[in-house]
């Protein structure tokens, strides 16, 4: 079953680099958990979770709750 993903958005220039790095990783069409995205952006998991919450709230990420944790796409 295919999951719906938002169209590839343009990242506003005012956004900090970690969000841009995370969004670029998500645009690869892979499902990633917050820990993986934190490693990609070189930030803590807690900071990544905060950024993911903001990305999700504006429709630039979709959180999918599988059985073993939240995956972002």
N, C-alpha and C positions, 0 to 999 in steps of 0.2 A: 504494500500500500504506500503510495507516494504522499509525502507531507507537503502542505502548502508552505512556501517560503516567500517572504516579501521580495519585491524586485530589488536589484542591487542599488542601494541608495548612495548618494554622494555624501561624503562626510563633511559637515560644516567646518570651515577652517578654524573656528574658535575652539574646537574640541581638542582636548589634550591628546598627546601621542598614544598613551595606552589604549584609549578608546578606539582610536583609528587602527592600531595594531590588532586589537581584538576583532573589530568589525571586518578588517581585511581577512583574518583567519576564518571568520564565519562565512564570508562571501565565497570561500573555497568549496562551499556546499557540503562541508563535513559537520557532523554533530560533535560538539565538544563540551566537556564539563568545565566548571569554573576554574578548577585547579589547572587544567591544560591551558586555558586562556590566560591565566595569571602567569604561567611560565612563558608563554609567547610574548606577553606584554612586559615581562620583567617587573611584575608588581605582586603584592600579596594576594592570597585567595580572597580575603575579606574585601580588599579594594576592587578586585575583579567582580565580585558579587554585587558591589554597589554600582559599578559601571554597567553590569548586565541588567540590573533592575532598571536603570535609566534607559538603556537601549531597548528593553522590552516595553517600557511604558510609552515610548514614542513609535513603536512598531518596527524597529530596526532589528529586532531579534525575537525569536519565539522560543519560549521555554517549554520543553516536552518532558513531563514527569514519568520516566520509565521506572521499573521496579527497584533500581539500585541508585537512584539519585536523579537530579535534574540535569537534563541535557539541553544545550542551547544551539539553535540553528539560525 
